[in-house]
Amino acid sequence: MAGAEPDIKEFLIKILQAVTALVVWAVITMFFGLYLEWAHIHHHFNILNAIFYIWFVVSFIGLIYFLYKVWKR
């Protein structure tokens, strides 16, 4: 992007960072939640379910904070 305006370049970098963060978070969360079935409560709530749901809430809050920081710049 040699001839691009600095504002456009900065905007595209923000979009790329936001999309990358969302995709990485979603892939990690889906892997543990769906593939390893930590999100499924089969007969009773166990420690793996607790770990997954704690991870989900904490990482989602972190993701929102990261996106806020990226778009505030």
N, CA, C and O atoms as CSV, one atom per row, in Angstrom:
chain,resi,resn,atom,element,x,y,z
A,1,MET,N,N,0.820,-1.174,0.000
A,1,MET,CA,C,0.000,0.000,0.000
A,1,MET,C,C,0.871,1.248,0.000
A,1,MET,O,O,0.775,2.089,0.894
A,2,ALA,N,N,1.690,1.352,-0.975
A,2,ALA,CA,C,2.632,2.466,-1.019
A,2,ALA,C,C,1.929,3.794,-1.249
A,2,ALA,O,O,2.338,4.811,-0.690
A,3,GLY,N,N,0.873,3.803,-2.066
A,3,GLY,CA,C,0.216,5.058,-2.380
A,3,GLY,C,C,-1.040,5.325,-1.572
A,3,GLY,O,O,-1.707,6.336,-1.789
A,4,ALA,N,N,-1.376,4.436,-0.639
A,4,ALA,CA,C,-2.611,4.603,0.128
A,4,ALA,C,C,-2.465,5.711,1.163
A,4,ALA,O,O,-1.379,5.964,1.687
A,5,GLU,N,N,-3.569,6.351,1.436
A,5,GLU,CA,C,-3.563,7.377,2.466
A,5,GLU,C,C,-3.371,6.725,3.832
A,5,GLU,O,O,-3.799,5.590,4.038
A,6,PRO,N,N,-2.738,7.424,4.757
A,6,PRO,CA,C,-2.505,6.845,6.088
A,6,PRO,C,C,-3.796,6.470,6.813
A,6,PRO,O,O,-3.824,5.480,7.543
A,7,ASP,N,N,-4.866,7.249,6.621
A,7,ASP,CA,C,-6.133,6.951,7.282
A,7,ASP,C,C,-6.730,5.639,6.785
A,7,ASP,O,O,-7.240,4.843,7.574
A,8,ILE,N,N,-6.666,5.423,5.498
A,8,ILE,CA,C,-7.213,4.195,4.923
A,8,ILE,C,C,-6.396,2.993,5.377
A,8,ILE,O,O,-6.952,1.953,5.730
A,9,LYS,N,N,-5.094,3.138,5.365
A,9,LYS,CA,C,-4.219,2.047,5.804
A,9,LYS,C,C,-4.495,1.696,7.264
A,9,LYS,O,O,-4.592,0.518,7.608
A,10,GLU,N,N,-4.623,2.696,8.118
A,10,GLU,CA,C,-4.910,2.473,9.540
A,10,GLU,C,C,-6.269,1.801,9.721
A,10,GLU,O,O,-6.414,0.911,10.558
A,11,PHE,N,N,-7.259,2.221,8.944
A,11,PHE,CA,C,-8.591,1.636,9.016
A,11,PHE,C,C,-8.575,0.166,8.608
A,11,PHE,O,O,-9.202,-0.667,9.262
A,12,LEU,N,N,-7.864,-0.155,7.536
A,12,LEU,CA,C,-7.784,-1.541,7.083
A,12,LEU,C,C,-7.028,-2.418,8.086
A,12,LEU,O,O,-7.365,-3.589,8.258
A,13,ILE,N,N,-6.022,-1.868,8.740
A,13,ILE,CA,C,-5.297,-2.606,9.779
A,13,ILE,C,C,-6.223,-2.905,10.948
A,13,ILE,O,O,-6.183,-4.004,11.500
A,14,LYS,N,N,-7.059,-1.942,11.333
A,14,LYS,CA,C,-8.026,-2.165,12.412
A,14,LYS,C,C,-9.010,-3.272,12.052
A,14,LYS,O,O,-9.326,-4.126,12.880
A,15,ILE,N,N,-9.487,-3.252,10.818
A,15,ILE,CA,C,-10.418,-4.289,10.366
A,15,ILE,C,C,-9.738,-5.650,10.404
A,15,ILE,O,O,-10.326,-6.622,10.879
A,16,LEU,N,N,-8.517,-5.731,9.912
A,16,LEU,CA,C,-7.783,-6.993,9.900
A,16,LEU,C,C,-7.546,-7.510,11.313
A,16,LEU,O,O,-7.706,-8.704,11.568
A,17,GLN,N,N,-7.169,-6.632,12.232
A,17,GLN,CA,C,-6.956,-7.050,13.620
A,17,GLN,C,C,-8.252,-7.536,14.254
A,17,GLN,O,O,-8.248,-8.536,14.971
A,18,ALA,N,N,-9.349,-6.853,14.004
A,18,ALA,CA,C,-10.635,-7.237,14.582
A,18,ALA,C,C,-11.107,-8.585,14.038
A,18,ALA,O,O,-11.535,-9.452,14.800
A,19,VAL,N,N,-11.029,-8.756,12.735
A,19,VAL,CA,C,-11.472,-10.014,12.123
A,19,VAL,C,C,-10.592,-11.171,12.578
A,19,VAL,O,O,-11.099,-12.251,12.881
A,20,THR,N,N,-9.290,-10.961,12.628
A,20,THR,CA,C,-8.373,-12.010,13.078
A,20,THR,C,C,-8.657,-12.408,14.515
A,20,THR,O,O,-8.697,-13.598,14.830
A,21,ALA,N,N,-8.854,-11.438,15.387
A,21,ALA,CA,C,-9.142,-11.738,16.791
A,21,ALA,C,C,-10.447,-12.514,16.923
A,21,ALA,O,O,-10.519,-13.478,17.685
A,22,LEU,N,N,-11.470,-12.107,16.192
A,22,LEU,CA,C,-12.753,-12.807,16.252
A,22,LEU,C,C,-12.646,-14.243,15.752
A,22,LEU,O,O,-13.190,-15.158,16.369
A,23,VAL,N,N,-11.953,-14.442,14.647
A,23,VAL,CA,C,-11.827,-15.785,14.075
A,23,VAL,C,C,-11.012,-16.693,14.989
A,23,VAL,O,O,-11.399,-17.839,15.219
A,24,VAL,N,N,-9.898,-16.205,15.511
A,24,VAL,CA,C,-9.072,-17.019,16.415
A,24,VAL,C,C,-9.857,-17.376,17.669
A,24,VAL,O,O,-9.822,-18.524,18.109
A,25,TRP,N,N,-10.566,-16.411,18.252
A,25,TRP,CA,C,-11.369,-16.675,19.448
A,25,TRP,C,C,-12.460,-17.704,19.141
A,25,TRP,O,O,-12.678,-18.630,19.923
A,26,ALA,N,N,-13.139,-17.545,18.014
A,26,ALA,CA,C,-14.218,-18.459,17.656
A,26,ALA,C,C,-13.701,-19.874,17.410
A,26,ALA,O,O,-14.333,-20.840,17.838
A,27,VAL,N,N,-12.575,-20.012,16.733
A,27,VAL,CA,C,-12.023,-21.342,16.449
A,27,VAL,C,C,-11.611,-22.044,17.740
A,27,VAL,O,O,-11.907,-23.224,17.927
A,28,ILE,N,N,-10.936,-21.330,18.623
A,28,ILE,CA,C,-10.513,-21.927,19.895
A,28,ILE,C,C,-11.727,-22.333,20.720
A,28,ILE,O,O,-11.767,-23.431,21.274
A,29,THR,N,N,-12.713,-21.450,20.800
A,29,THR,CA,C,-13.906,-21.729,21.595
A,29,THR,C,C,-14.711,-22.882,21.001
A,29,THR,O,O,-15.204,-23.734,21.740
A,30,MET,N,N,-14.848,-22.919,19.685
A,30,MET,CA,C,-15.577,-24.023,19.064
A,30,MET,C,C,-14.841,-25.343,19.218
A,30,MET,O,O,-15.472,-26.383,19.403
A,31,PHE,N,N,-13.514,-25.318,19.145
A,31,PHE,CA,C,-12.750,-26.552,19.309
A,31,PHE,C,C,-13.016,-27.174,20.672
A,31,PHE,O,O,-13.366,-28.351,20.769
A,32,PHE,N,N,-12.850,-26.381,21.717
A,32,PHE,CA,C,-13.052,-26.928,23.057
A,32,PHE,C,C,-14.526,-27.194,23.344
A,32,PHE,O,O,-14.859,-28.203,23.966
A,33,GLY,N,N,-15.402,-26.315,22.905
A,33,GLY,CA,C,-16.816,-26.462,23.216
A,33,GLY,C,C,-17.507,-27.548,22.424
A,33,GLY,O,O,-18.244,-28.352,22.994
A,34,LEU,N,N,-17.284,-27.587,21.124
A,34,LEU,CA,C,-18.012,-28.528,20.278
A,34,LEU,C,C,-17.224,-29.793,19.967
A,34,LEU,O,O,-17.754,-30.897,20.094
A,35,TYR,N,N,-15.978,-29.649,19.565
A,35,TYR,CA,C,-15.193,-30.820,19.187
A,35,TYR,C,C,-14.872,-31.697,20.395
A,35,TYR,O,O,-15.047,-32.914,20.342
A,36,LEU,N,N,-14.406,-31.089,21.475
A,36,LEU,CA,C,-14.109,-31.855,22.689
A,36,LEU,C,C,-15.340,-32.033,23.572
A,36,LEU,O,O,-15.283,-32.716,24.594
A,37,GLU,N,N,-16.446,-31.421,23.176
A,37,GLU,CA,C,-17.748,-31.516,23.852
A,37,GLU,C,C,-17.711,-31.029,25.294
A,37,GLU,O,O,-18.402,-31.575,26.155
A,38,TRP,N,N,-16.908,-30.003,25.559
A,38,TRP,CA,C,-16.876,-29.433,26.902
A,38,TRP,C,C,-18.095,-28.548,27.133
A,38,TRP,O,O,-18.426,-28.263,28.284
A,39,ALA,N,N,-18.763,-28.112,26.089
A,39,ALA,CA,C,-19.950,-27.272,26.241
A,39,ALA,C,C,-21.203,-28.104,26.489
A,39,ALA,O,O,-22.206,-27.588,26.982
A,40,HIS,N,N,-21.147,-29.388,26.149
A,40,HIS,CA,C,-22.312,-30.259,26.303
A,40,HIS,C,C,-22.399,-30.776,27.733
A,40,HIS,O,O,-21.424,-31.292,28.280
A,41,ILE,N,N,-23.561,-30.632,28.323
A,41,ILE,CA,C,-23.805,-31.187,29.655
A,41,ILE,C,C,-24.581,-32.482,29.432
A,41,ILE,O,O,-25.781,-32.450,29.158
A,42,HIS,N,N,-23.897,-33.624,29.551
A,42,HIS,CA,C,-24.520,-34.904,29.225
A,42,HIS,C,C,-25.434,-35.386,30.345
A,42,HIS,O,O,-26.654,-35.405,30.177
A,43,HIS,N,N,-24.873,-35.770,31.471
A,43,HIS,CA,C,-25.694,-36.264,32.577
A,43,HIS,C,C,-25.685,-35.297,33.750
A,43,HIS,O,O,-26.689,-35.133,34.444
A,44,HIS,N,N,-24.561,-34.672,33.959
A,44,HIS,CA,C,-24.428,-33.709,35.045
A,44,HIS,C,C,-23.349,-32.693,34.679
A,44,HIS,O,O,-22.548,-32.913,33.771
A,45,PHE,N,N,-23.346,-31.595,35.394
A,45,PHE,CA,C,-22.369,-30.531,35.172
A,45,PHE,C,C,-21.053,-30.949,35.812
A,45,PHE,O,O,-21.008,-31.187,37.019
A,46,ASN,N,N,-19.972,-31.044,35.023
A,46,ASN,CA,C,-18.685,-31.481,35.572
A,46,ASN,C,C,-17.635,-30.373,35.458
A,46,ASN,O,O,-17.931,-29.261,35.019
A,47,ILE,N,N,-16.431,-30.693,35.853
A,47,ILE,CA,C,-15.353,-29.697,35.907
A,47,ILE,C,C,-14.985,-29.179,34.513
A,47,ILE,O,O,-14.639,-28.006,34.366
A,48,LEU,N,N,-15.054,-30.032,33.494
A,48,LEU,CA,C,-14.735,-29.580,32.132
A,48,LEU,C,C,-15.764,-28.573,31.631
A,48,LEU,O,O,-15.417,-27.617,30.937
A,49,ASN,N,N,-17.038,-28.788,31.986
A,49,ASN,CA,C,-18.060,-27.802,31.637
A,49,ASN,C,C,-17.776,-26.473,32.316
A,49,ASN,O,O,-17.898,-25.415,31.698
A,50,ALA,N,N,-17.401,-26.524,33.578
A,50,ALA,CA,C,-17.099,-25.295,34.322
A,50,ALA,C,C,-15.904,-24.571,33.710
A,50,ALA,O,O,-15.933,-23.352,33.541
A,51,ILE,N,N,-14.853,-25.321,33.379
A,51,ILE,CA,C,-13.670,-24.713,32.758
A,51,ILE,C,C,-14.048,-24.041,31.445
A,51,ILE,O,O,-13.626,-22.918,31.169
A,52,PHE,N,N,-14.848,-24.736,30.634
A,52,PHE,CA,C,-15.232,-24.167,29.344
A,52,PHE,C,C,-16.047,-22.887,29.507
A,52,PHE,O,O,-15.766,-21.884,28.851
A,53,TYR,N,N,-17.048,-22.918,30.372
A,53,TYR,CA,C,-17.913,-21.744,30.505
A,53,TYR,C,C,-17.196,-20.577,31.169
A,53,TYR,O,O,-17.475,-19.422,30.846
A,54,ILE,N,N,-16.287,-20.853,32.083
A,54,ILE,CA,C,-15.467,-19.779,32.645
A,54,ILE,C,C,-14.574,-19.196,31.553
A,54,ILE,O,O,-14.458,-17.977,31.424
A,55,TRP,N,N,-13.937,-20.080,30.762
A,55,TRP,CA,C,-13.120,-19.628,29.631
A,55,TRP,C,C,-13.950,-18.774,28.680
A,55,TRP,O,O,-13.501,-17.718,28.233
A,56,PHE,N,N,-15.159,-19.230,28.372
A,56,PHE,CA,C,-16.010,-18.520,27.429
A,56,PHE,C,C,-16.290,-17.097,27.902
A,56,PHE,O,O,-16.128,-16.146,27.138
A,57,VAL,N,N,-16.706,-16.948,29.147
A,57,VAL,CA,C,-17.063,-15.623,29.669
A,57,VAL,C,C,-15.831,-14.725,29.770
A,57,VAL,O,O,-15.859,-13.577,29.327
A,58,VAL,N,N,-14.746,-15.249,30.354
A,58,VAL,CA,C,-13.542,-14.433,30.549
A,58,VAL,C,C,-12.919,-14.046,29.206
A,58,VAL,O,O,-12.530,-12.894,29.011
A,59,SER,N,N,-12.826,-14.996,28.289
A,59,SER,CA,C,-12.215,-14.685,26.994
A,59,SER,C,C,-13.102,-13.764,26.162
A,59,SER,O,O,-12.593,-12.945,25.398
A,60,PHE,N,N,-14.411,-13.887,26.299
A,60,PHE,CA,C,-15.307,-12.993,25.567
A,60,PHE,C,C,-15.174,-11.562,26.075
A,60,PHE,O,O,-15.160,-10.616,25.287
A,61,ILE,N,N,-15.076,-11.405,27.391
A,61,ILE,CA,C,-14.852,-10.072,27.962
A,61,ILE,C,C,-13.512,-9.517,27.478
A,61,ILE,O,O,-13.411,-8.339,27.137
A,62,GLY,N,N,-12.477,-10.373,27.449
A,62,GLY,CA,C,-11.174,-9.948,26.935
A,62,GLY,C,C,-11.231,-9.569,25.467
A,62,GLY,O,O,-10.590,-8.605,25.047
A,63,LEU,N,N,-11.990,-10.316,24.687
A,63,LEU,CA,C,-12.142,-10.012,23.263
A,63,LEU,C,C,-12.832,-8.667,23.067
A,63,LEU,O,O,-12.398,-7.860,22.244
A,64,ILE,N,N,-13.890,-8.425,23.810
A,64,ILE,CA,C,-14.593,-7.147,23.709
A,64,ILE,C,C,-13.671,-6.001,24.112
A,64,ILE,O,O,-13.669,-4.953,23.467
A,65,TYR,N,N,-12.887,-6.191,25.171
A,65,TYR,CA,C,-11.935,-5.164,25.608
A,65,TYR,C,C,-10.888,-4.906,24.521
A,65,TYR,O,O,-10.552,-3.756,24.234
A,66,PHE,N,N,-10.375,-5.986,23.920
A,66,PHE,CA,C,-9.388,-5.840,22.846
A,66,PHE,C,C,-9.980,-5.075,21.664
A,66,PHE,O,O,-9.340,-4.171,21.126
A,67,LEU,N,N,-11.194,-5.433,21.259
A,67,LEU,CA,C,-11.829,-4.742,20.138
A,67,LEU,C,C,-12.090,-3.273,20.468
A,67,LEU,O,O,-11.953,-2.405,19.605
A,68,TYR,N,N,-12.458,-3.001,21.696
A,68,TYR,CA,C,-12.654,-1.613,22.126
A,68,TYR,C,C,-11.353,-0.824,22.013
A,68,TYR,O,O,-11.341,0.303,21.517
A,69,LYS,N,N,-10.254,-1.427,22.478
A,69,LYS,CA,C,-8.952,-0.749,22.417
A,69,LYS,C,C,-8.512,-0.531,20.965
A,69,LYS,O,O,-7.961,0.519,20.635
A,70,VAL,N,N,-8.753,-1.515,20.106
A,70,VAL,CA,C,-8.360,-1.389,18.700
A,70,VAL,C,C,-9.129,-0.254,18.035
A,70,VAL,O,O,-8.533,0.565,17.335
A,71,TRP,N,N,-10.433,-0.192,18.241
A,71,TRP,CA,C,-11.240,0.803,17.544
A,71,TRP,C,C,-11.188,2.174,18.195
A,71,TRP,O,O,-11.591,3.161,17.578
A,72,LYS,N,N,-10.699,2.258,19.433
A,72,LYS,CA,C,-10.574,3.560,20.083
A,72,LYS,C,C,-9.355,4.322,19.564
A,72,LYS,O,O,-9.342,5.553,19.580
A,73,ARG,N,N,-8.336,3.601,19.106
A,73,ARG,CA,C,-7.114,4.247,18.611
A,73,ARG,C,C,-7.392,5.179,17.467
A,73,ARG,O,O,-6.470,5.800,16.938
